[in-house]
Amino acid sequence: MKKILTIGEVLVEIIATDRGNGFRSAVPLVGPFPSGAPAIFIDQVGKLGHPCAIISAVGDDDFGWVNTERLKTDGVDISGINVIAGGTTGSAFVRYREDGSRAFVFNIRHSACGTIELTDAAKQLVAEASHLHVMGTSLYAPSVIETVLSSMHAIKARGGTVSFDPNLRPEILNSPGMREALQSVIAETDLFLPSGDELYLFASARTEEAAVQELLAKGVKAIVLKQGAAGATYYDAKGSLTRPSMKVEEVDPTGAGDCFGATFVTLWLEGETPQTALRYANAAGALAVTKTGPMEGASSRTEIDTFLAA
């Protein structure tokens, strides 16, 4: 099986238990929960039993060990996570507003995550991997951008593939070099996984069908458009396929898109049909929202099969 590699932030998430707009007064909190979009993605791949690894950096602190122990337990190769003595693991404080949107306070760029680089262990993982998954959230610092782009070019040069989930938040969109890095990534992307209007980030067209055709013409082989409660649509040169979302009681939506993407990418690489990959990805996304904490809802194949059977 193709080994899946991702690169980027590993952090903890701490969640306000009551709703409101930000953190300008004291509020009750729960956590820390293992988090970081690439970490959630690769943890879901690991729980599916597919070979996978992550390149990142954490501090030699409790927040770092919370993450590395979870990832290792779930089957992820963590040899590329650099544990930095005296460093501080990244963090995200999250508070849900009344309308369901979220307010974040991040410490990523100036944490251990901001120092991600190709150590000897990381170079070995790049040499072993035949697929790279890139998260837009991870293009937040020059050293990380350099690591992602050099790894991407190496994997593509030997016939590997790339999937790309923009997953962009306003808080990080203006990070130095991010916009240029996004263009470099889309030029090498085989499987594109945008959410909603992210479809139009790399297309001049302003209708869904035209934007899809423009991206396919540029060399993207397949697109999976995540549409939240409306489900997801798969596009390739042969046509399109839409599957509705699965109804569950939502507890915490953070990480659902990462679990969806990880499941689709894994099954796509394993040669499953788009119909099967979408069905399992929708189930993984649905299961992810049923638990508090961004990584807590990652599910095994058995759990997904049980959910689908029910």
KATA-V512363 format. One record per residue. PHI is phi in whole degrees, -180 to 180 (none if undefined). NEAR is the number of other C-alpha atoms within 8 Angstrom. Layout:
BEGIN
phi=PHI near=NEAR
phi=PHI near=NEAR
END
This chain:
BEGIN
phi=none near=5
phi=-68 near=9
phi=-78 near=12
phi=-96 near=13
phi=-119 near=16
phi=-134 near=12
phi=-138 near=14
phi=150 near=17
phi=-71 near=14
phi=-119 near=18
phi=-150 near=16
phi=-107 near=17
phi=-116 near=15
phi=-122 near=13
phi=-115 near=10
phi=-71 near=13
phi=-86 near=9
phi=-119 near=8
phi=-86 near=9
phi=169 near=8
phi=-109 near=8
phi=93 near=7
phi=-130 near=7
phi=-91 near=4
phi=-148 near=4
phi=-67 near=5
phi=-138 near=8
phi=-67 near=7
phi=-131 near=8
phi=-128 near=8
phi=133 near=9
phi=-81 near=8
phi=-111 near=12
phi=-58 near=15
phi=-160 near=13
phi=104 near=11
phi=-53 near=12
phi=-64 near=16
phi=-68 near=13
phi=-63 near=15
phi=-55 near=12
phi=-74 near=15
phi=-65 near=14
phi=-64 near=14
phi=-60 near=15
phi=-61 near=14
phi=-67 near=13
phi=-80 near=10
phi=84 near=8
phi=-94 near=11
phi=-58 near=13
phi=-160 near=13
phi=-155 near=15
phi=-136 near=17
phi=-108 near=15
phi=-162 near=14
phi=-150 near=16
phi=-135 near=19
phi=-80 near=14
phi=-83 near=13
phi=-141 near=10
phi=-60 near=6
phi=-64 near=12
phi=-67 near=15
phi=-70 near=9
phi=-56 near=10
phi=-76 near=13
phi=-64 near=10
phi=-67 near=8
phi=-64 near=9
phi=-62 near=14
phi=-63 near=10
phi=-60 near=7
phi=-88 near=9
phi=98 near=12
phi=-91 near=15
phi=-73 near=11
phi=-104 near=11
phi=-63 near=10
phi=-91 near=13
phi=-90 near=12
phi=-84 near=11
phi=-92 near=10
phi=-100 near=11
phi=-62 near=6
phi=81 near=6
phi=-83 near=12
phi=-120 near=11
phi=-69 near=17
phi=-62 near=15
phi=-147 near=11
phi=-140 near=13
phi=-95 near=11
phi=-127 near=12
phi=-134 near=16
phi=-81 near=14
phi=-85 near=11
phi=-62 near=7
phi=-87 near=5
phi=94 near=6
phi=-74 near=7
phi=-125 near=8
phi=-111 near=10
phi=-117 near=9
phi=-123 near=7
phi=-102 near=8
phi=-129 near=9
phi=-122 near=13
phi=-59 near=9
phi=-102 near=7
phi=-100 near=13
phi=-56 near=16
phi=-60 near=16
phi=-76 near=13
phi=-112 near=9
phi=-57 near=14
phi=-152 near=10
phi=-86 near=8
phi=-70 near=8
phi=-59 near=6
phi=-66 near=9
phi=-67 near=13
phi=-61 near=9
phi=-64 near=8
phi=-66 near=11
phi=-61 near=11
phi=-67 near=7
phi=-86 near=7
phi=-82 near=13
phi=-117 near=12
phi=-145 near=13
phi=-117 near=14
phi=-107 near=12
phi=-109 near=15
phi=-106 near=14
phi=-59 near=11
phi=-61 near=12
phi=-84 near=13
phi=-95 near=16
phi=-104 near=14
phi=-148 near=13
phi=-55 near=9
phi=-66 near=10
phi=-72 near=15
phi=-58 near=14
phi=-62 near=9
phi=-65 near=12
phi=-64 near=11
phi=-68 near=11
phi=-67 near=8
phi=-66 near=9
phi=-60 near=11
phi=-65 near=8
phi=-66 near=9
phi=-68 near=16
phi=-67 near=11
phi=-63 near=7
phi=-103 near=6
phi=91 near=7
phi=-78 near=11
phi=-124 near=11
phi=-134 near=14
phi=-114 near=14
phi=-143 near=15
phi=-116 near=12
phi=-57 near=12
phi=44 near=9
phi=-87 near=8
phi=-119 near=7
phi=-56 near=6
phi=-64 near=5
phi=-119 near=9
phi=-62 near=9
phi=-99 near=8
phi=-61 near=9
phi=-57 near=7
phi=81 near=11
phi=-65 near=13
phi=-62 near=8
phi=-67 near=7
phi=-65 near=11
phi=-60 near=10
phi=-66 near=9
phi=-65 near=9
phi=-70 near=11
phi=-62 near=11
phi=-67 near=8
phi=-110 near=10
phi=-79 near=14
phi=-95 near=11
phi=-123 near=12
phi=-108 near=13
phi=-126 near=13
phi=-80 near=15
phi=-112 near=12
phi=54 near=8
phi=-70 near=7
phi=-61 near=8
phi=-55 near=13
phi=-93 near=10
phi=-63 near=6
phi=-122 near=8
phi=-134 near=10
phi=-82 near=6
phi=-66 near=9
phi=-126 near=8
phi=-121 near=6
phi=-59 near=8
phi=-63 near=6
phi=-67 near=9
phi=-65 near=14
phi=-61 near=11
phi=-63 near=8
phi=-64 near=10
phi=-69 near=11
phi=-63 near=12
phi=-67 near=7
phi=-81 near=7
phi=120 near=9
phi=-66 near=14
phi=-84 near=10
phi=-153 near=12
phi=-130 near=13
phi=-119 near=12
phi=-92 near=12
phi=-82 near=12
phi=-125 near=10
phi=60 near=8
phi=-64 near=6
phi=-81 near=7
phi=100 near=13
phi=-152 near=15
phi=-126 near=12
phi=-103 near=13
phi=-129 near=12
phi=-148 near=10
phi=-65 near=7
phi=-88 near=5
phi=147 near=6
phi=-141 near=8
phi=-149 near=9
phi=-116 near=8
phi=-126 near=9
phi=-72 near=8
phi=-72 near=11
phi=-105 near=8
phi=-82 near=5
phi=-141 near=7
phi=-84 near=6
phi=-78 near=8
phi=-108 near=8
phi=-153 near=11
phi=-79 near=10
phi=-61 near=8
phi=93 near=13
phi=-64 near=15
phi=-65 near=9
phi=-69 near=12
phi=-67 near=16
phi=-58 near=13
phi=-61 near=12
phi=-62 near=13
phi=-69 near=15
phi=-63 near=12
phi=-59 near=10
phi=-61 near=10
phi=-70 near=11
phi=-60 near=11
phi=-70 near=8
phi=-82 near=8
phi=89 near=6
phi=-71 near=9
phi=-70 near=7
phi=-56 near=9
phi=-61 near=7
phi=-68 near=9
phi=-62 near=14
phi=-65 near=12
phi=-61 near=9
phi=-69 near=11
phi=-64 near=14
phi=-61 near=13
phi=-66 near=13
phi=-64 near=15
phi=-64 near=13
phi=-65 near=13
phi=-63 near=14
phi=-63 near=18
phi=-84 near=16
phi=-88 near=13
phi=-131 near=11
phi=-77 near=9
phi=110 near=12
phi=-66 near=16
phi=-104 near=12
phi=-70 near=9
phi=-93 near=14
phi=-61 near=13
phi=-130 near=12
phi=-83 near=10
phi=-60 near=8
phi=-61 near=6
phi=-65 near=8
phi=-66 near=13
phi=-60 near=8
phi=-64 near=8
phi=-63 near=8
phi=-66 near=7
phi=-66 near=5
phi=-81 near=4
END
